Amino acid sequence: MKKEDEERIAARLAKVVAMMCVRNTKLEDIHAGVISVTKTGDYSDVVVLDAEGRKIPWPEVSHIDDVQMRELMKDIVNRLYTFQMRLDDPEFQAWVDRWDVVSRKWDEPELNEALEPPTD
């Protein structure tokens, strides 16, 4: 297979997996709600007032607690597992194809240096 074909297939698969297994998860619950307004653009002008009266700068606030993180990761892992286990199912593949059409509107992916193995 040509390199450009491999890249095209990998890009389409990455986007549809992200759509089905990451975006449409408990992450949507975390994303829901009122969006803070910032006039600086970096949220340095936004603070959270907690129950103890502390004013915490927005960039320093944890936006997800340990329970939510655990639930999110479990949801994503279960979806990734299900995606891989059902990929040979024609009915599931048809559903993947429908999501593929939606995910094609996303930006093209790029290689992420965080997944490069360390060099000694």
PyMOL commands that set and color helices and strands:
alter all, ss='L'
color gray80, all
select helices_A, chain A and resi 3-23+27-31+58-60+66-86+90-103+113-115
alter helices_A, ss='H'
color red, helices_A
select strands_A, chain A and resi 47-49+55-57
alter strands_A, ss='S'
color yellow, strands_A
deselect
rebuild
show_as cartoon
